[in-house]
Amino acid sequence: MSLFKFLFNCRLKFRRFLYQNRYLIERMYSTAWFLMFFNIILTLIIRNGFSEAMLVIISICFFLIDFIRSLNKMTTSLRSFLLDSVFLELISVAVLFDVFNKIAHLGNNSYDFIIQYVLIVLAITISWSIVSCMANNKVATLANIILSTAIGLMIYIKDAIFDVLPDSLFQKYDSSDFLISIGYTPKGIVQAALNYAFLPFLISNIIAALICEIKGYWIDKYNDGKDITMEMIKEDINEKEVHSSNESVEKSREKLEQTQANIKMQMNIIDNLLARGFKLSEALELAELDEEVYNKFKAEK
C-alpha cells in the first residue's frame, strides 16, 4: 500500500502547485487562446502545410492548458467532472482516431481496423482511469456509476428501438460489403457499429469504477478516510502562509531587538566619551550614531 501513499502525496503536491500558480495558468490560457484564434485566421487566409501544422500544435497546447487550468475544479466537483472530463475524453477519441489512422498508416481492411479499435479502447481506458484516480474518490466513483448507467440505458434503448424497426430501412448497403459477405444483415451492421461506438466508454467507465473502489478501500483503511479536497489544498497552503508569516514576524522581532541592543551599546559608548570630556558631536562620530537617533533614544530613557 506504500505505492498508494506515494501517489497520494504526488497528487496533493501537484494540486497545490496548480492552486498556487492558478493566475499564471490563467495568463497562459489567455495567451494560448489568442494564438489559436490568430492562427485560425492565418490558416483561412494562407492555406499551407506550415500554418495547418502550427494550428494543430497550438490547439493541442491550448487543450492541455485548459485541462490543467480546470483540473482542480474538475476533480473535486461532480458537475465539472461529468462535463469537462467527458468533453475532453471525446476530443481525445477524435485525436487518437486521427493519429492512429495517419501516423500508424493503418489500411482499410478489417484486421487493421480491429487493431486500431483495440488501441483506441486501451488508450481511452488508461487515460480515463488516470483522470479518475486524480479526482476525489467519491466524485470519480459516483461519476463513473452515472456514466456507466447512462451508457447501459442508451444501449438498452437502442436495442429496443432496433427491434421494432423494419429491415427495409437498412437496405442501402452493398451486398459486396465485407460484413454482408460474412453473414451480417444491413440492420445488424448499423446495430454493431453503434455497439462498437458505445463499448470503449462502457469499458473505460467500468474499469475506472473498479480502480476507484480499490482506491477507496485504501483511503478508508490506510489513510484515515481522508481524500484530497479543495478545502484540504487551501488549508495546507494557508497553514504554510501563516507559518511563513510567523517566521517573518519572528525574524523582524529579532532584527529589531538586535538593532536596539546595538543602539544601547552605542549610547553607553557616547556616555563614556562625554564623561571623559569629549564633545557630543565628537562622541556621536566615534560611536557612529546619528544625532536624531541619539536624541530620540535619550528622550525615551
GUDORO-383121 format. One record per residue (C-alpha): x, z, y; residue in one letter. Coordinates in steps of 0.05 Angstrom, whole numbers, plus 5000, padded with zeros to 4 digits. Example, Ala and Ser with C-alpha at 12.3 -4.5 7.8 and 13.67 -1.06 7.14 Angstrom:
2
524651564910A;527351434979S;
//
This chain:
301
500050005000M;506150025047S;505249275058L;498349415088F;501349945134K;506749455157F;501548915170L;497149425207F;502849625253N;504748895266C;497548735284R;497049325330L;503549165367K;501548435374F;494648615401R;497749105451R;502548555474F;496648085485L;492748605524Y;498648795568Q;500148065583N;492947825590R;493747605662Y;499847185645L;496046865587I;490246705634E;495046335681R;497845955621M;490745775601Y;489145515671S;495545105673T;494244805604A;487044635625W;489644275687F;494943895648L;489943685595M;484943445648F;490343065685F;492842745621N;485842535602I;485142165668I;492141865660L;490441635589T;484041295613L;487940935668I;494240765629I;492840665556R;499340715517N;502341085459G;506241585501F;500241825542S;495941885479E;501442285443A;502142745504M;494642845505L;494743055431V;500543545443I;497543845506I;490743905472S;493844285413I;497544745462C;491044855500F;487145055438F;492845515415L;493045865483I;485445915483D;485746225413F;490946735436I;487146865500R;480747035463S;483947375403L;482848105424N;475547985442K;474347525383M;477048025332T;473248635359T;466548335376S;461748065323L;458547565371R;465247295395S;467947265324F;462046855300L;462146375359L;469546285374D;472246325303S;467245835275V;468545345332F;476045385322L;475145305247E;471044665256L;476444395302I;481744575250S;477844185197V;477643565241A;485143625257V;487043755185L;483043165161F;486442715212D;493342985196V;492642915121F;489742225130N;495341965176K;501642365160I;500742435085A;499041685081H;493541805030L;489841195006G;482541054999N;481841144923N;478041734894S;484242114869Y;487542114937D;481142354968F;480842934918I;487943134936I;486243105010Q;479843514999Y;483544054959V;488944115013L;483644195067I;479944725026V;486445115016L;488345065089A;481445295113I;481345875063T;488346115083I;487246055158S;480346375155W;482946945112S;488547075163I;483647085221V;479147565182S;485048015167C;486948035240M;479848235261A;476748915259N;474749005186N;467549185199K;466848585245V;470148105196A;466348365136T;459548315170L;461247625198A;463347355130N;457047625098I;452747305153I;456346635147L;456246635070S;448746795070T;447346255123A;451245725084I;447945925019G;441045875051L;442845195081M;444944935012I;438545214980Y;434144895035I;437944245028K;436744224953D;429344384963A;428643815013I;432243324969F;427743504910D;421643234947V;424942624980L;423641954944P;429541574915D;427540954954S;430341265018L;437441224989F;437640514962Q;442440245015K;448640394973Y;452139804940D;452039804864S;459539684864S;460840364896D;465540794853F;460641374848L;454940904829I;459340604775S;460541284743I;453241464739G;451341764807Y;444741554838T;444641374913P;440742014925K;445842414884G;451542124926I;448542384991V;447043054960Q;454143114932A;457042925000A;453243495034L;455243984979N;462643804988Y;461743885064A;459044595055F;463644804999L;470144935038P;466545415086F;463045775029L;469445864990I;473446105051S;468046605071N;467346895001I;474846974993I;475547265063A;469947755048A;473547974985L;480048075024I;476248485076C;473548935021E;480649064996I;482949185067K;477049655078G;478950055016Y;486050145043W;483450355112I;478750875083D;483551165033K;490451105065Y;489251025140N;484151585152D;478651065163G;481950815227K;481950075243D;484149705306I;479049715362T;479649545437M;478950285451E;485050425407M;489149885442I;487250125512K;488050855494E;495050755467D;497050345528I;494150875575N;497951425538E;504351025547K;502850915621E;501451665631V;507751845593H;511751345636S;508551625699S;510252335678N;517452135665E;517751815734S;514952445767V;519952875728E;525752435749K;523352455822S;522853205819R;529853275790E;532552795843K;529153205898L;531953855871E;538953545868Q;538353295939T;536053985964Q;541854315927A;546853835959N;543953976029I;544254726016K;551554655997M;552954246059Q;549454776102M;553855316073N;560054896089I;557554796161I;556255536169D;563255706145N;566255186192L;562255456251L;564556156234A;571755916237R;570755636307G;569154906294F;564154556339K;557454356309L;558953616315S;565653706280E;562554126225A;557053616214L;562153056209E;566453436160L;560453626117A;557752916122E;550853146142L;546152846193D;544553286253E;537053156247E;537153376174V;541153986193Y;536254196247N;530254076201K;533254476144F;535455026193K;528355076221A;525455136151E;530255706135K;
//
